[in-house]
Amino acid sequence: MENQLILERTVSASREKVWQAWTDPAMLERWWGPDNVTIPECEVDLRVGGKFYIVMEAGEAMGQFKGTKWPMLAKFTAVEPNAKLAYIAQAWTEGAKEQTLIDQATEITLTEKDGETKLKIVANIIKAGLGAKLAVQGMQAGFTQQLDKLDKFLAATR
């Protein structure tokens, strides 16, 4: 099973600022994930082979899912400062890892033009557990919300 999602977005910030937002744990915690989640844990060892660990937790507005945690454990496969970040990852729902596990490979590229930065995200779902179908179906919406949050975060930190 391989599903590919490609998203592009241009933001009004330098590549350096966008890179920092994607690689600084304190910044990631402020915008990562879809709407109505918080990030209680985030670790970034920014080097090829380094660990990227982030946990999303569902907030009040997610109703029955409130308090649910979705960890992601990744290993960086490419780290080209201000240009490219890639990782292979496993993401799951806490307490149901076997059924909800998603194996994915994600690549983020940054190109700057006229003071703005174009982000291109290519996410490949390599394998997904039977209980992960909804998560896979919702990835485009989730990534879109995440990029909206990144855009707002970058605008607020200008």
Backbone as a printed PyTorch tensor [residue, N CA C, xyz], in Angstrom:
tensor([[[  0.8570,  -1.1820,   0.0000],
         [  0.0000,   0.0000,   0.0000],
         [  0.8960,   1.2360,   0.0000]],

        [[  0.7560,   2.0530,  -1.0150],
         [  1.4780,   3.3260,  -0.9650],
         [  0.5560,   4.4260,  -1.4590]],

        [[  0.3080,   5.3730,  -0.6010],
         [ -0.4600,   6.5660,  -0.9350],
         [  0.4860,   7.7340,  -0.8570]],

        [[  0.3680,   8.6380,  -1.8000],
         [  1.2400,   9.8100,  -1.7850],
         [  0.3930,  11.0730,  -1.6860]],

        [[  0.8660,  11.9700,  -0.8500],
         [  0.2240,  13.2640,  -0.6710],
         [  1.2700,  14.3270,  -0.9860]],

        [[  0.9170,  15.2660,  -1.8650],
         [  1.8280,  16.3590,  -2.2020],
         [  1.1100,  17.6740,  -1.9160]],

        [[  1.7400,  18.4970,  -1.1000],
         [  1.1710,  19.8010,  -0.7570],
         [  2.2040,  20.8780,  -1.0230]],

        [[  1.7470,  22.0150,  -1.5270],
         [  2.6330,  23.1490,  -1.7270],
         [  1.9820,  24.3750,  -1.1110]],

        [[  2.8150,  25.2220,  -0.5430],
         [  2.3210,  26.4400,   0.1000],
         [  3.4320,  27.4740,   0.0390]],

        [[  3.0700,  28.7140,  -0.2510],
         [  4.0340,  29.8130,  -0.2020],
         [  3.7130,  30.6520,   1.0260]],

        [[  4.7320,  30.9110,   1.8360],
         [  4.5540,  31.6910,   3.0590],
         [  5.4210,  32.9450,   2.9980]],

        [[  4.9690,  33.9740,   3.6640],
         [  5.6970,  35.2560,   3.6810],
         [  6.7450,  35.2520,   4.7880]],

        [[  7.7840,  34.4750,   4.5780],
         [  8.8950,  34.3920,   5.5360],
         [ 10.1140,  33.8730,   4.7890]],

        [[ 11.2870,  34.1650,   5.3200],
         [ 12.5290,  33.6800,   4.7090],
         [ 12.6650,  32.1690,   4.8920]],

        [[ 13.4860,  31.5610,   4.0460],
         [ 13.7450,  30.1160,   4.1910],
         [ 14.3220,  29.8120,   5.5610]],

        [[ 15.1980,  30.7090,   6.0490],
         [ 15.8210,  30.4800,   7.3590],
         [ 14.7700,  30.4280,   8.4640]],

        [[ 13.7970,  31.3290,   8.3870],
         [ 12.7350,  31.3760,   9.4050],
         [ 11.8430,  30.1280,   9.3120]],

        [[ 11.5160,  29.7250,   8.0930],
         [ 10.6800,  28.5290,   7.9020],
         [ 11.4520,  27.2860,   8.3720]],

        [[ 12.7300,  27.2100,   8.0300],
         [ 13.5760,  26.0910,   8.4700],
         [ 13.5880,  26.0070,  10.0000]],

        [[ 13.7750,  27.1530,  10.6310],
         [ 13.8100,  27.1930,  12.0950],
         [ 12.4810,  26.6960,  12.6690]],

        [[ 11.3710,  27.0930,  12.0670],
         [ 10.0470,  26.6640,  12.5500],
         [  9.8820,  25.1510,  12.4440]],

        [[ 10.4890,  24.5270,  11.4270],
         [ 10.3880,  23.0740,  11.2390],
         [ 11.3840,  22.2950,  12.0820]],

        [[ 12.4160,  22.9590,  12.6250],
         [ 13.4910,  22.1980,  13.2810],
         [ 13.7280,  22.5550,  14.7460]],

        [[ 13.1480,  23.6250,  15.2350],
         [ 13.3150,  24.0480,  16.6280],
         [ 12.1210,  23.5130,  17.4320]],

        [[ 12.3820,  22.6200,  18.3980],
         [ 11.2770,  22.0150,  19.1560],
         [ 10.3420,  23.0540,  19.7940]],

        [[ 10.8920,  24.1430,  20.3140],
         [ 10.0580,  25.1620,  20.9560],
         [  9.1060,  25.8060,  19.9460]],

        [[  9.5440,  25.9160,  18.6980],
         [  8.6700,  26.4650,  17.6580],
         [  7.6860,  25.4130,  17.1600]],

        [[  8.1480,  24.1990,  16.9390],
         [  7.2770,  23.1130,  16.4700],
         [  6.0640,  22.9280,  17.3870]],

        [[  6.3130,  23.0140,  18.6810],
         [  5.2340,  22.8340,  19.6640],
         [  4.1180,  23.8570,  19.4910]],

        [[  4.4190,  24.9880,  18.8690],
         [  3.4360,  26.0660,  18.7570],
         [  2.5510,  25.9560,  17.5130]],

        [[  2.9490,  25.1280,  16.5090],
         [  2.1300,  25.0770,  15.2990],
         [  1.9040,  23.6830,  14.7220]],

        [[  2.5980,  22.6870,  15.1860],
         [  2.5160,  21.3470,  14.5820],
         [  1.1270,  20.7420,  14.7590]],

        [[  0.7210,  19.9790,  13.7820],
         [ -0.5030,  19.1810,  13.8640],
         [ -1.7370,  19.9030,  13.3660]],

        [[ -2.8220,  19.1410,  13.2270],
         [ -4.0820,  19.7410,  12.7800],
         [ -4.6780,  20.6150,  13.8830]],

        [[ -5.7860,  21.2570,  13.5590],
         [ -6.4790,  22.0900,  14.5450],
         [ -6.8420,  21.2760,  15.7790]],

        [[ -6.9040,  21.9550,  16.9060],
         [ -7.3920,  21.3900,  18.1720],
         [ -6.5030,  20.3200,  18.7770]],

        [[ -5.1990,  20.3700,  18.4880],
         [ -4.2550,  19.4960,  19.1870],
         [ -3.1840,  20.3650,  19.8440]],

        [[ -2.6070,  19.8280,  20.9110],
         [ -1.4470,  20.4470,  21.5430],
         [ -0.2830,  19.4800,  21.4060]],

        [[  0.9140,  19.9700,  21.6680],
         [  2.1240,  19.1520,  21.5550],
         [  2.7910,  19.0780,  22.9340]],

        [[  2.4910,  18.0250,  23.7140],
         [  3.0990,  17.9270,  25.0490],
         [  4.5550,  17.4620,  25.0370]],

        [[  4.9910,  16.8190,  23.9370],
         [  6.3700,  16.3270,  23.8580],
         [  6.9260,  16.5630,  22.4640]],

        [[  8.1890,  17.0030,  22.4080],
         [  8.8400,  17.2080,  21.1150],
         [ 10.3520,  17.1490,  21.2980]],

        [[ 11.0000,  16.2970,  20.5150],
         [ 12.4580,  16.1840,  20.5310],
         [ 12.9630,  16.1990,  19.0950]],

        [[ 14.0380,  16.9340,  18.8390],
         [ 14.6260,  16.9940,  17.5020],
         [ 16.1450,  16.8700,  17.6310]],

        [[ 16.6980,  15.8040,  17.0630],
         [ 18.1510,  15.6320,  16.9560],
         [ 18.4650,  15.8310,  15.4770]],

        [[ 18.7660,  17.0720,  15.1120],
         [ 18.8270,  17.4940,  13.7180],
         [ 20.1180,  17.0730,  13.0240]],

        [[ 20.1350,  15.8270,  12.5830],
         [ 21.2530,  15.2740,  11.8060],
         [ 20.7360,  14.0180,  11.1130]],

        [[ 21.3610,  13.6440,  10.0140],
         [ 20.9650,  12.4080,   9.3430],
         [ 21.1360,  11.2610,  10.3370]],

        [[ 20.1100,  10.4740,  10.5060],
         [ 20.1120,   9.4030,  11.4970],
         [ 19.5960,   9.8530,  12.8530]],

        [[ 19.4010,  11.1550,  13.0210],
         [ 18.9120,  11.7060,  14.2880],
         [ 17.4230,  11.4520,  14.4760]],

        [[ 17.0090,  11.5150,  15.7270],
         [ 15.6350,  11.2130,  16.1150],
         [ 14.7520,  12.4650,  16.0720]],

        [[ 13.5350,  12.2750,  15.6060],
         [ 12.4970,  13.3050,  15.6260],
         [ 11.2900,  12.6410,  16.2840]],

        [[ 10.9300,  13.1310,  17.4650],
         [  9.8190,  12.5390,  18.2160],
         [  8.8630,  13.6550,  18.5940]],

        [[  7.5920,  13.4650,  18.2830],
         [  6.5920,  14.4810,  18.6060],
         [  5.2870,  13.7760,  18.9730]],

        [[  4.5930,  14.3220,  19.9420],
         [  3.3180,  13.7540,  20.3760],
         [  2.2370,  14.8230,  20.2350]],

        [[  1.1650,  14.4660,  19.5400],
         [ -0.0010,  15.3470,  19.4490],
         [ -1.0390,  14.8460,  20.4530]],

        [[ -1.7020,  15.7680,  21.1150],
         [ -2.7620,  15.3980,  22.0640],
         [ -4.0400,  16.1470,  21.6930]],

        [[ -5.1270,  15.3990,  21.5880],
         [ -6.4230,  15.9700,  21.2140],
         [ -6.9510,  16.8780,  22.3130]],

        [[ -7.4140,  18.0430,  21.9040],
         [ -7.9790,  19.0090,  22.8320],
         [ -9.4850,  18.8480,  22.9870]],

        [[-10.0480,  19.7080,  23.8040],
         [-11.4720,  19.7270,  24.1310],
         [-12.3720,  19.6740,  22.8910]],

        [[-12.0050,  20.4460,  21.8580],
         [-12.8450,  20.5580,  20.6640],
         [-12.9070,  19.2610,  19.8540]],

        [[-12.0930,  18.2760,  20.2070],
         [-12.1170,  17.0060,  19.4820],
         [-13.0800,  16.0050,  20.1260]],

        [[-13.9090,  16.5060,  21.0250],
         [-14.9870,  15.6830,  21.5900],
         [-14.5080,  14.3840,  22.1880]],

        [[-15.0270,  13.2850,  21.6510],
         [-14.7320,  11.9490,  22.2030],
         [-13.2540,  11.5960,  22.1590]],

        [[-12.4850,  12.2760,  21.3310],
         [-11.0520,  11.9860,  21.2360],
         [-10.2230,  12.7940,  22.2240]],

        [[-10.8560,  13.7180,  22.9700],
         [-10.1340,  14.5740,  23.9190],
         [ -9.1820,  13.7260,  24.7760]],

        [[ -7.9260,  14.1570,  24.8450],
         [ -6.9340,  13.4410,  25.6530],
         [ -6.2010,  12.3430,  24.9010]],

        [[ -6.7020,  11.9550,  23.7290],
         [ -6.0210,  10.9310,  22.9290],
         [ -4.6740,  11.4750,  22.4780]],

        [[ -3.6630,  10.6130,  22.5260],
         [ -2.3190,  11.0210,  22.1010],
         [ -1.9110,  10.2320,  20.8610]],

        [[ -1.2660,  10.9620,  19.9430],
         [ -0.7670,  10.3720,  18.7060],
         [  0.7290,  10.6390,  18.6000]],

        [[  1.5650,   9.7000,  19.0440],
         [  3.0120,   9.8800,  18.9260],
         [  3.4910,   9.6260,  17.4900]],

        [[  4.6100,  10.2570,  17.1500],
         [  5.3080,   9.9810,  15.9010],
         [  6.7980,   9.8980,  16.2370]],

        [[  7.4080,   8.8000,  15.8440],
         [  8.8330,   8.6000,  16.0440],
         [  9.4750,   8.4840,  14.6710]],

        [[ 10.4240,   9.3610,  14.3980],
         [ 11.0340,   9.4060,  13.0720],
         [ 12.5460,   9.4440,  13.1560]],

        [[ 13.1600,   9.1550,  12.0010],
         [ 14.6060,   9.2530,  11.8590],
         [ 14.8630,  10.1030,  10.6160]],

        [[ 15.6920,  11.1390,  10.7830],
         [ 16.0050,  12.0030,   9.6520],
         [ 16.8450,  11.2630,   8.6180]],

        [[ 16.4500,  11.3930,   7.3540],
         [ 17.1870,  10.7730,   6.2440],
         [ 17.8900,  11.8280,   5.3920]],

        [[ 17.4780,  13.0890,   5.5270],
         [ 18.1490,  14.1990,   4.8350],
         [ 18.0030,  15.4550,   5.6760]],

        [[ 19.1020,  16.1560,   5.8590],
         [ 19.1020,  17.4360,   6.5750],
         [ 20.0070,  18.3790,   5.7930]],

        [[ 19.3800,  19.2250,   4.9790],
         [ 20.1150,  20.2230,   4.2030],
         [ 19.6060,  21.5830,   4.6640]],

        [[ 20.3410,  22.2560,   5.5790],
         [ 19.8550,  23.4880,   6.1990],
         [ 19.2500,  24.4830,   5.2070]],

        [[ 18.0680,  24.9510,   5.5770],
         [ 17.3040,  25.9370,   4.8190],
         [ 16.8540,  25.4650,   3.4380]],

        [[ 16.9650,  24.1590,   3.1660],
         [ 16.6110,  23.6600,   1.8360],
         [ 15.7550,  22.3930,   1.8620]],

        [[ 16.1760,  21.3700,   2.6300],
         [ 15.4830,  20.0880,   2.5650],
         [ 15.5760,  19.3450,   3.8950]],

        [[ 14.4430,  18.7650,   4.2610],
         [ 14.3470,  17.9500,   5.4690],
         [ 13.5460,  16.7120,   5.0910]],

        [[ 14.0510,  15.5420,   5.4110],
         [ 13.3170,  14.3150,   5.1050],
         [ 13.4520,  13.3530,   6.2760]],

        [[ 12.4020,  12.5520,   6.4700],
         [ 12.4310,  11.5710,   7.5420],
         [ 11.5250,  10.3900,   7.2210]],

        [[ 11.8740,   9.2530,   7.8290],
         [ 10.9870,   8.0960,   7.8090],
         [ 10.4080,   8.0090,   9.2100]],

        [[  9.1210,   7.6880,   9.2860],
         [  8.4480,   7.7750,  10.5770],
         [  7.4170,   6.6750,  10.7620]],

        [[  7.1330,   6.4670,  12.0350],
         [  5.9950,   5.6520,  12.4310],
         [  5.1360,   6.5300,  13.3260]],

        [[  3.8490,   6.5280,  13.0500],
         [  2.8980,   7.2760,  13.8680],
         [  1.7830,   6.3230,  14.2670]],

        [[  1.1840,   6.5630,  15.4390],
         [  0.1520,   5.6610,  15.9250],
         [ -0.7030,   6.3570,  16.9650]],

        [[ -1.7780,   5.6780,  17.3560],
         [ -2.6170,   6.1380,  18.4540],
         [ -2.1300,   5.4340,  19.7100]],

        [[ -1.8330,   6.2180,  20.7540],
         [ -1.3520,   5.6360,  22.0040],
         [ -2.3570,   4.6090,  22.5180]],

        [[ -1.8380,   3.4470,  22.9140],
         [ -2.6870,   2.3860,  23.4430],
         [ -3.2370,   1.4480,  22.3720]],

        [[ -2.9980,   1.7650,  21.1010],
         [ -3.4930,   0.9120,  20.0130],
         [ -2.4650,   0.8810,  18.8770]],

        [[ -1.1970,   0.7670,  19.2540],
         [ -0.1190,   0.9010,  18.2650],
         [ -0.2290,  -0.1120,  17.1270]],

        [[ -0.4550,  -1.3720,  17.4590],
         [ -0.4520,  -2.4080,  16.4320],
         [ -1.5060,  -2.1550,  15.3450]],

        [[ -2.7210,  -1.7600,  15.7550],
         [ -3.8090,  -1.5660,  14.7980],
         [ -3.7130,  -0.2310,  14.0520]],

        [[ -3.0880,   0.7750,  14.6650],
         [ -3.1320,   2.1370,  14.1080],
         [ -1.8020,   2.6110,  13.5330]],

        [[ -0.8170,   1.7550,  13.4850],
         [  0.5230,   2.1500,  13.0360],
         [  0.5210,   2.5760,  11.5660]],

        [[  1.1500,   3.7110,  11.3080],
         [  1.3380,   4.2020,   9.9430],
         [  2.8330,   4.3710,   9.7200]],

        [[  3.3530,   3.7110,   8.6850],
         [  4.7460,   3.8940,   8.2690],
         [  4.7270,   4.9010,   7.1300]],

        [[  5.5480,   5.9310,   7.2500],
         [  5.5450,   6.9600,   6.2170],
         [  6.9410,   7.5120,   5.9800]],

        [[  7.1120,   8.0980,   4.8160],
         [  8.3400,   8.8150,   4.4710],
         [  7.9000,  10.2050,   4.0340]],

        [[  8.5070,  11.2230,   4.6220],
         [  8.1080,  12.6000,   4.3390],
         [  9.3310,  13.4200,   3.9460]],

        [[  9.1380,  14.2790,   2.9420],
         [ 10.2020,  15.1720,   2.5000],
         [  9.6410,  16.5830,   2.3910]],

        [[ 10.3560,  17.5390,   2.9760],
         [  9.9740,  18.9470,   2.9300],
         [ 11.0910,  19.6840,   2.2050]],

        [[ 10.7520,  20.4220,   1.1530],
         [ 11.7550,  21.2390,   0.4730],
         [ 11.3270,  22.7010,   0.5460]],

        [[ 12.3210,  23.5540,   0.6700],
         [ 12.1010,  24.9950,   0.7870],
         [ 12.8460,  25.7180,  -0.3300]],

        [[ 12.1360,  26.5760,  -1.0470],
         [ 12.7860,  27.4280,  -2.0420],
         [ 12.3050,  28.8420,  -1.8100]],

        [[ 13.2450,  29.7720,  -1.8760],
         [ 12.9080,  31.1710,  -1.5980],
         [ 12.8610,  31.9740,  -2.8840]],

        [[ 11.8670,  32.8520,  -2.9630],
         [ 11.7520,  33.7430,  -4.1110],
         [ 11.1240,  35.0490,  -3.6390]],

        [[ 11.8110,  36.1450,  -3.8850],
         [ 11.3090,  37.4750,  -3.5440],
         [ 10.8890,  37.5980,  -2.0740]],

        [[ 11.6890,  37.0220,  -1.1820],
         [ 11.4200,  37.1520,   0.2490],
         [ 10.3560,  36.2230,   0.7890]],

        [[  9.7810,  35.3950,  -0.0830],
         [  8.7960,  34.4060,   0.3780],
         [  9.4070,  33.0250,   0.2090]],

        [[  8.8190,  32.0570,   0.9000],
         [  9.3360,  30.6950,   0.8210],
         [  8.2450,  29.7510,   0.3510]],

        [[  8.5910,  28.9650,  -0.6500],
         [  7.6720,  27.9320,  -1.1340],
         [  8.0460,  26.6260,  -0.4380]],

        [[  7.0620,  26.0590,   0.2160],
         [  7.2240,  24.7640,   0.8870],
         [  6.5950,  23.7080,  -0.0040]],

        [[  7.2840,  22.6130,  -0.1660],
         [  6.6920,  21.4650,  -0.8470],
         [  6.8360,  20.2810,   0.0850]],

        [[  5.7220,  19.6510,   0.3890],
         [  5.7270,  18.4770,   1.2680],
         [  5.2610,  17.2830,   0.4520]],

        [[  6.0670,  16.2360,   0.4580],
         [  5.6980,  14.9820,  -0.1770],
         [  5.6820,  13.9320,   0.9270]],

        [[  4.4980,  13.4020,   1.1890],
         [  4.3530,  12.3710,   2.2250],
         [  3.9000,  11.0790,   1.5600]],

        [[  4.6500,  10.0300,   1.7860],
         [  4.3130,   8.7140,   1.2540],
         [  3.9290,   7.7890,   2.3920]],

        [[  2.7100,   7.2650,   2.3320],
         [  2.2680,   6.2660,   3.3040],
         [  2.7120,   4.9190,   2.7540]],

        [[  3.6150,   4.2760,   3.4460],
         [  4.1610,   3.0060,   2.9920],
         [  3.2720,   1.8480,   3.4500]],

        [[  2.8040,   1.9540,   4.6920],
         [  1.9840,   0.8890,   5.2630],
         [  1.1160,   1.5000,   6.3490]],

        [[ -0.1240,   1.0150,   6.4560],
         [ -1.0150,   1.5150,   7.5020],
         [ -1.8090,   0.3550,   8.0840]],

        [[ -1.9200,   0.3360,   9.4150],
         [ -2.7010,  -0.6920,  10.0890],
         [ -4.1880,  -0.5320,   9.7860]],

        [[ -4.9520,  -1.5790,  10.0430],
         [ -6.3880,  -1.5660,   9.7540],
         [ -7.1200,  -0.4460,  10.4700]],

        [[ -6.6630,  -0.0930,  11.6670],
         [ -7.3080,   0.9730,  12.4330],
         [ -6.8290,   2.3690,  12.0550]],

        [[ -6.0030,   2.4700,  11.0180],
         [ -5.4380,   3.7690,  10.6300],
         [ -6.0810,   4.3520,   9.3720]],

        [[ -7.0840,   3.6710,   8.8430],
         [ -7.6950,   4.1210,   7.5840],
         [ -8.2190,   5.5590,   7.6610]],

        [[ -8.9010,   5.9140,   8.7530],
         [ -9.4200,   7.2700,   8.8970],
         [ -8.2950,   8.2870,   8.9670]],

        [[ -7.2330,   7.9390,   9.6600],
         [ -6.0830,   8.8480,   9.7730],
         [ -5.4740,   9.0960,   8.3980]],

        [[ -5.3390,   8.0350,   7.6010],
         [ -4.7710,   8.1730,   6.2620],
         [ -5.6980,   9.0320,   5.3910]],

        [[ -7.0030,   8.7700,   5.4670],
         [ -7.9710,   9.5470,   4.6820],
         [ -7.9610,  11.0260,   5.0810]],

        [[ -7.6750,  11.2970,   6.3430],
         [ -7.6940,  12.6710,   6.8340],
         [ -6.3660,  13.4040,   6.7300]],

        [[ -5.3570,  12.7630,   6.1400],
         [ -4.0230,  13.3810,   6.1150],
         [ -3.9850,  14.6930,   5.3450]],

        [[ -4.6610,  14.7610,   4.2100],
         [ -4.6210,  16.0070,   3.4350],
         [ -5.2120,  17.1540,   4.2500]],

        [[ -6.3620,  16.9230,   4.8680],
         [ -6.9890,  17.9630,   5.7000],
         [ -6.0850,  18.3140,   6.8750]],

        [[ -5.4860,  17.3110,   7.5090],
         [ -4.6050,  17.5450,   8.6510],
         [ -3.3730,  18.3540,   8.2750]],

        [[ -2.7300,  17.9810,   7.1570],
         [ -1.5640,  18.7310,   6.7000],
         [ -1.9420,  20.1580,   6.3130]],

        [[ -3.1130,  20.3290,   5.6870],
         [ -3.5650,  21.6690,   5.2920],
         [ -3.7770,  22.5390,   6.5260]],

        [[ -4.4340,  21.9930,   7.5550],
         [ -4.6160,  22.7350,   8.8110],
         [ -3.2630,  23.0500,   9.4400]],

        [[ -2.3440,  22.0960,   9.3950],
         [ -1.0160,  22.3010,   9.9700],
         [ -0.2930,  23.4410,   9.2430]],

        [[ -0.3870,  23.4850,   7.9310],
         [  0.2630,  24.5570,   7.1790],
         [ -0.4090,  25.9020,   7.4350]],

        [[ -1.7210,  25.9040,   7.6330],
         [ -2.4190,  27.1390,   8.0290],
         [ -1.8630,  27.6440,   9.3590]],

        [[ -1.6690,  26.7200,  10.2990],
         [ -1.1270,  27.0870,  11.6140],
         [  0.3090,  27.5990,  11.4870]],

        [[  1.1030,  26.9640,  10.6210],
         [  2.4740,  27.4280,  10.3930],
         [  2.4640,  28.8490,   9.8390]],

        [[  1.5950,  29.0990,   8.8680],
         [  1.4850,  30.4200,   8.2590],
         [  1.1630,  31.4850,   9.3170]],

        [[  0.1970,  31.1960,  10.1820],
         [ -0.1890,  32.1260,  11.2570],
         [  0.9640,  32.3160,  12.2450]],

        [[  1.6500,  31.2330,  12.5850],
         [  2.7730,  31.3040,  13.5070],
         [  3.8810,  32.1880,  12.9290]],

        [[  4.2190,  31.9780,  11.6550],
         [  5.2700,  32.7800,  11.0190],
         [  4.8700,  34.2570,  10.9540]],

        [[  3.6030,  34.5190,  10.6610],
         [  3.1220,  35.9130,  10.5940],
         [  3.2340,  36.5760,  11.9600]],

        [[  2.9490,  35.8340,  13.0280],
         [  2.9900,  36.3700,  14.3830],
         [  4.4070,  36.5760,  14.8940]],

        [[  5.3840,  35.9150,  14.2870],
         [  6.7720,  36.0120,  14.7840],
         [  7.6440,  36.8820,  13.8800]],

        [[  7.0180,  37.6250,  12.9700],
         [  7.8000,  38.5170,  12.0830],
         [  8.4360,  39.6130,  12.8440]]])
